[in-house]
Amino acid sequence: VAKDLGLQLPEFRVVRILEKGRTQYFALHGKTGHLVTAERIDREQLCENVQQCVLRCEVIVEGDM
């Protein structure tokens, strides 16, 4: 995420990841800026009876870009 946005890691301070639902499945690794899984993702539980399973999230970076 940091590389895609052209941010240096010290600038990468306030980041929020918004997802629908209560469980946060994704997080941002503080040292690398990589988007990583924060929770186990159980496809059968999340996408029961759906052929294509998609988890959507928004990454919000606060501050000047």
Residue pairs with C-beta under 8 A, 6 or more apart in sequence:
1 15
1 28
1 33
1 34
1 35
1 59
2 8
2 9
2 12
2 32
2 33
2 34
3 33
5 61
5 65
7 33
7 61
7 65
9 31
9 32
9 33
11 63
12 28
12 33
12 61
13 62
13 63
14 61
14 62
14 63
15 28
15 59
15 60
15 61
15 62
16 59
16 60
16 62
17 24
17 26
17 27
17 28
17 35
17 57
17 58
17 59
17 60
18 57
18 58
18 60
19 25
19 26
19 55
19 56
19 57
19 58
20 56
23 39
24 38
24 39
25 37
25 38
25 39
25 41
25 55
25 57
26 35
26 36
26 37
26 38
26 55
26 57
27 35
27 36
27 37
27 38
28 34
28 35
28 36
28 59
29 35
29 36
35 59
41 55
43 53
46 53
46 55
47 53
